Amino acid sequence: MWRWHSIAARKASWDAAKSRIYSIIGKKIQMAAKNWADPKMNPSLEMILEKARYNGLPKDVIERAILKGSGQLEGEEMKEVFYEGYGPNGSAFLIKTVTSNTNRTSQAVRTALQKAGGSMAEIGAVAWQFKEQGLILIDGKSEMVEDKGRQLEKITPFDPEELEMQVMELPIEDESIEETSAEVYTSKADFITVRKAIAELGYHIAEADIHFFAENQISLTGEDVEIFERILEALNDDEDVDQVYHNVSL
């Protein structure tokens, strides 16, 4: 009985996380499609559609979000809004949201912070601690193969040394390459160029996006760690929260 309950609870948690991811990506597709509904002419839309496919978003959800964003279907206007917060002992949060109702989202973020032991910060009080960078995650080489008359993508392991030599030829800021995965960091300005070049070299990009990284990290101990984790969990539970960036070394 206990084991069944544990598995059921875990599945419910996974289902809730999947639902939240679908919701956020759908909102981001809608926001990107506002500029242009054709991904070939809209790099922002093309990038988020790749993320949608990687996360298994249903085709009808993707199409409906594009139609809403481009004005072909009625829908609320989505905005990207950042909020800032404080946690225990100098910890700081930069909270990226995608929302159609800033009043609702602002209050939800404030409540999540306060209930978990943190507090809202004024605009600009925290953001200066973070650097905006592109992050490209690579998990293999990509190859199209034919299977029963269909073209399917086959992902195979990459050669770490070969990958390192190739990315060093590109305008990157940093890289971390292991046996089965690699992280490539770029400036915001060079992100799209590098992402395109890596794809053209035949690598499979698991995810690519612009993120914020703390330039100086802090360490927490004891009860401060518990409070920090509660704040992080509370923020990530909000359906409008896309990413939570922080300055804590985990």
CORMO-V812277 format. One record per backbone hydrogen bond with DSSP energy under -0.5 kcal/mol. NH is the residue of the N-H (numbers start at 1). CO is the residue of the C=O. E is the energy in kcal/mol with one decimal. If there is no record, write none. Layout:
nh	co	e
NH	CO	E
NH	CO	E
This chain:
nh	co	e
5	1	-2.4
6	2	-2.5
7	3	-2.5
8	4	-2.8
9	5	-2.5
10	6	-2.3
11	7	-2.6
12	8	-2.2
13	9	-2.0
14	10	-2.5
15	11	-3.0
16	12	-2.2
17	13	-2.3
18	14	-2.7
19	15	-2.4
20	16	-2.1
21	17	-2.4
22	18	-2.7
23	19	-2.1
24	20	-2.5
25	21	-2.7
26	22	-2.5
27	23	-2.0
28	24	-2.2
29	25	-2.5
30	26	-2.2
31	27	-2.3
32	28	-2.5
33	29	-2.7
34	30	-0.6
34	31	-0.7
35	32	-1.3
36	32	-0.7
39	37	-0.7
41	38	-1.7
42	39	-0.7
46	42	-2.5
47	43	-2.2
48	44	-1.9
49	45	-2.2
50	46	-1.6
51	47	-1.6
52	48	-2.1
53	49	-2.3
54	50	-2.3
55	51	-1.9
56	53	-1.1
57	52	-2.7
62	58	-1.8
63	59	-2.6
64	60	-2.1
65	61	-1.9
66	62	-2.1
67	63	-2.2
68	64	-2.2
69	65	-2.5
70	66	-2.3
71	68	-1.0
72	67	-1.9
73	67	-1.8
79	99	-2.7
81	79	-0.6
81	97	-1.9
83	95	-2.5
84	121	-0.5
85	93	-2.4
86	119	-3.0
87	91	-2.8
90	87	-0.6
91	88	-1.5
93	85	-2.9
94	245	-2.8
95	83	-3.5
95	93	-0.5
96	94	-0.6
96	243	-2.8
97	81	-2.6
97	95	-0.5
98	240	-2.5
99	79	-2.6
105	101	-2.3
106	102	-2.8
107	103	-1.9
108	104	-2.2
109	105	-2.6
110	106	-2.3
111	107	-2.6
112	108	-2.4
113	109	-2.4
114	110	-2.5
115	111	-2.7
116	112	-1.4
117	113	-0.7
117	114	-0.8
118	113	-3.7
119	86	-1.9
121	84	-3.1
125	122	-2.0
128	124	-0.6
129	126	-2.2
130	127	-2.0
131	213	-3.1
133	131	-0.5
133	211	-2.7
134	186	-2.4
135	209	-2.8
136	184	-2.6
137	207	-3.2
138	136	-0.5
138	182	-2.6
139	204	-1.8
140	204	-0.6
141	156	-3.6
142	202	-3.5
143	154	-2.1
145	143	-0.5
145	152	-3.3
147	150	-3.1
150	147	-1.5
152	145	-3.4
152	150	-0.6
154	143	-4.2
156	141	-2.3
156	154	-0.6
160	158	-0.7
163	159	-2.7
164	160	-2.4
165	161	-2.1
166	162	-2.1
167	163	-2.8
168	164	-1.8
169	166	-1.0
170	167	-1.7
172	170	-2.4
173	185	-3.2
174	185	-1.5
176	183	-2.6
178	176	-0.5
178	181	-2.9
182	138	-2.0
183	176	-2.7
184	136	-2.3
185	174	-2.9
186	134	-2.2
191	187	-0.8
191	188	-0.6
194	190	-2.6
195	191	-2.7
196	192	-2.3
197	193	-2.1
198	194	-2.5
199	195	-1.9
200	196	-2.2
201	197	-1.3
202	199	-1.6
203	198	-1.7
204	140	-3.5
205	203	-0.6
206	137	-2.1
206	204	-0.7
207	137	-1.1
209	135	-1.9
211	133	-3.3
213	131	-2.7
214	246	-0.5
215	129	-2.6
218	247	-2.9
224	221	-1.4
225	222	-0.9
226	222	-1.1
227	223	-2.3
228	224	-2.5
229	225	-2.5
230	226	-2.0
231	227	-2.3
232	228	-2.5
233	229	-2.4
234	230	-2.5
235	231	-2.4
236	232	-2.2
237	233	-1.1
238	235	-1.4
241	238	-1.3
242	96	-2.9
243	96	-1.5
245	94	-3.0
245	243	-0.5
247	92	-1.1
249	218	-3.2
250	248	-0.6
